[in-house]
């Protein structure tokens, strides 16, 4: 009987079961392992981590920060797409879908959404880029199709979201503080 090591769990197992069936696997204790369980975590760790982070992001965003189109059915569909996703391109599309579900006033003014970037580029030089429309979600063509690029875009989105009303109010106060002329600030401080 041949021995092998699982690429996901790194556990040793027999490649052929007791009945001679190659779809059965035996672990170190000679317990049968179903091949479907064995293959369920076949995505690379980096993809599984991003999927877990996307799930945490989705459940952490307050419901009032999401557009009304982000219904329970849409959320379940998105979750299934995320669960079944096995590619970096797919993860970028799923991240972009969720980004579009967040209301603009719950995002930092410094964050540029995919839609805003595409509109800017479309009006200035968009034809030169040849935007990628994968499925129904337009994607930024200059984002490399790498795990690191998707992770950076994820972190940028996460850092820009207002998770509490206090964060949103502080951001609004900073905006109005920046809008005051410097002279009026210095006058009010000297009084």
C-alpha positions as CSV (number, residue, x, y, z in Angstrom):
1,X,0.0,0.0,0.0
2,X,1.4,3.4,-1.0
3,X,1.8,6.2,1.6
4,X,1.3,9.9,0.8
5,X,1.1,13.3,2.4
6,X,-1.9,15.6,2.2
7,X,-0.9,18.9,0.6
8,X,-3.4,20.7,2.9
9,X,-3.2,19.1,6.3
10,X,0.2,17.6,5.8
11,X,-1.1,14.3,7.4
12,X,0.2,11.0,6.1
13,X,-2.3,8.7,4.6
14,X,-2.5,5.5,2.5
15,X,-3.4,6.2,-1.1
16,X,-5.5,3.1,-1.5
17,X,-8.1,2.0,0.9
18,X,-8.6,-1.5,2.4
19,X,-11.1,-2.4,-0.3
20,X,-8.6,-1.5,-3.0
21,X,-10.6,1.6,-3.9
22,X,-8.5,4.6,-4.8
23,X,-11.3,7.0,-3.8
24,X,-10.9,5.9,-0.2
25,X,-8.1,7.3,1.8
26,X,-6.7,6.1,5.2
27,X,-5.2,8.5,7.7
28,X,-2.4,7.6,10.1
29,X,-4.9,5.7,12.4
30,X,-6.2,3.7,9.4
31,X,-9.5,5.6,9.6
32,X,-11.3,6.1,6.3
33,X,-11.2,9.6,4.9
34,X,-13.8,10.6,2.3
35,X,-12.1,12.0,-0.8
36,X,-14.6,14.9,-1.0
37,X,-13.5,16.0,2.5
38,X,-9.9,15.6,1.5
39,X,-10.4,17.8,-1.6
40,X,-12.6,20.4,0.0
41,X,-9.6,22.5,1.2
42,X,-7.7,22.1,-2.0
43,X,-7.4,25.9,-2.6
44,X,-4.0,27.3,-1.6
45,X,-3.8,28.7,1.9
46,X,-3.4,32.3,0.6
47,X,-6.8,32.1,-1.2
48,X,-8.5,30.5,1.8
49,X,-7.1,33.3,4.1
50,X,-8.5,36.0,1.8
51,X,-11.8,34.2,1.6
52,X,-11.9,34.1,5.4
53,X,-11.0,37.8,5.6
54,X,-13.7,38.8,3.1
55,X,-16.2,36.8,5.2
56,X,-15.2,38.7,8.3
57,X,-15.3,42.0,6.5
58,X,-18.9,41.4,5.2
59,X,-20.2,40.5,8.7
60,X,-18.4,43.4,10.3
61,X,-19.8,46.2,8.2
62,X,-22.9,47.7,9.8
63,X,-26.2,47.0,7.9
64,X,-26.9,50.7,7.7
65,X,-23.6,51.1,5.7
66,X,-24.9,48.9,2.9
67,X,-27.1,49.8,0.0
68,X,-30.7,48.5,0.1
69,X,-29.7,46.2,-2.9
70,X,-27.6,44.2,-0.5
71,X,-30.5,42.0,0.5
72,X,-30.3,38.7,2.4
73,X,-30.7,36.8,-0.9
74,X,-27.9,38.9,-2.5
75,X,-25.7,38.3,0.6
76,X,-26.3,34.5,0.4
77,X,-25.5,34.5,-3.3
78,X,-22.3,36.5,-2.7
79,X,-21.3,34.1,0.1
80,X,-21.8,31.1,-2.2
81,X,-19.8,32.8,-4.9
82,X,-17.1,33.4,-2.3
83,X,-17.2,29.8,-1.0
84,X,-16.9,28.4,-4.5
85,X,-14.2,30.8,-5.7
86,X,-10.8,29.3,-6.4
87,X,-9.0,32.0,-8.4
88,X,-7.5,35.4,-7.6
89,X,-9.5,37.0,-10.4
90,X,-12.7,35.7,-8.8
91,X,-11.7,37.0,-5.4
92,X,-11.0,40.4,-6.9
93,X,-14.4,40.4,-8.5
94,X,-16.1,39.3,-5.2
95,X,-14.2,42.1,-3.3
96,X,-15.3,44.6,-5.9
97,X,-18.9,43.5,-5.7
98,X,-18.9,44.0,-1.9
99,X,-17.1,47.3,-2.3
100,X,-20.0,48.5,-4.5
101,X,-22.5,47.4,-1.8
102,X,-21.1,49.9,0.7
103,X,-22.6,53.4,0.7
104,X,-20.1,56.1,-0.2
105,X,-20.7,58.1,3.0
106,X,-19.5,55.1,5.0
107,X,-16.1,55.2,3.2
108,X,-13.2,57.6,3.9
109,X,-13.0,60.5,1.5
110,X,-9.4,59.3,0.7
111,X,-10.6,56.0,-0.6
112,X,-11.3,55.8,-4.4
113,X,-13.9,53.2,-5.3
114,X,-13.5,51.0,-8.3
115,X,-16.5,52.8,-9.9
116,X,-14.9,56.3,-9.3
117,X,-11.5,55.2,-10.7
118,X,-13.2,53.7,-13.8
119,X,-15.2,56.8,-14.3
120,X,-12.1,59.0,-14.0
121,X,-10.1,56.8,-16.4
122,X,-13.0,56.4,-18.8
123,X,-13.3,60.2,-19.2
124,X,-9.6,60.8,-19.5
125,X,-7.9,57.8,-21.1
126,X,-10.1,54.7,-20.5
127,X,-10.0,53.5,-24.0
128,X,-6.3,52.9,-23.8
129,X,-6.7,50.6,-20.8
130,X,-9.4,48.3,-22.2
131,X,-11.2,47.6,-19.0
132,X,-11.8,44.1,-17.9
133,X,-15.5,43.3,-17.4
134,X,-15.4,39.9,-15.8
135,X,-19.0,38.8,-15.3
136,X,-21.1,41.8,-14.3
137,X,-18.4,43.6,-12.3
138,X,-15.9,46.0,-14.0
139,X,-12.4,45.6,-12.7
140,X,-9.4,47.8,-12.6
141,X,-7.0,46.6,-15.3
142,X,-3.9,47.9,-13.5
143,X,-4.4,45.7,-10.4
144,X,-2.2,42.7,-10.9
145,X,-3.9,39.3,-10.6
146,X,-1.9,38.3,-7.6
147,X,-2.8,37.4,-4.0
148,X,-0.8,40.3,-2.7
149,X,-2.6,42.8,-4.9
150,X,-6.0,41.5,-3.8
151,X,-4.9,41.6,-0.2
152,X,-3.7,45.2,-0.5
153,X,-7.0,46.2,-2.1
154,X,-8.8,44.4,0.7
155,X,-6.8,46.2,3.4
156,X,-7.3,49.6,1.7
157,X,-11.1,49.0,1.7
158,X,-11.1,47.7,5.3
159,X,-9.1,50.8,6.5
160,X,-11.5,53.2,4.8
161,X,-14.8,51.8,6.2
162,X,-16.5,53.6,9.1
163,X,-17.6,50.8,11.3
164,X,-19.1,53.0,14.0
165,X,-21.1,56.2,14.0
166,X,-18.3,57.8,16.0
167,X,-15.8,57.1,13.2
168,X,-18.1,58.6,10.7
169,X,-18.7,61.7,12.9
170,X,-15.0,62.2,13.5
171,X,-14.3,62.0,9.7
172,X,-17.1,64.6,9.1
173,X,-15.5,66.9,11.8
174,X,-12.1,66.6,10.2
175,X,-13.7,67.5,6.8
176,X,-15.3,70.7,8.2
177,X,-12.2,71.6,10.1
178,X,-10.1,71.3,6.9
179,X,-12.6,73.5,5.1
180,X,-12.1,76.5,7.4
181,X,-9.6,79.1,6.2
182,X,-6.3,79.2,8.1
183,X,-6.9,82.9,9.1
184,X,-10.2,82.1,10.8
185,X,-8.6,79.3,12.7
186,X,-5.8,81.5,14.0
187,X,-8.2,84.3,14.9
188,X,-10.4,81.9,16.9
189,X,-7.4,80.5,18.7
190,X,-6.1,84.0,19.8
191,X,-9.5,85.0,21.3
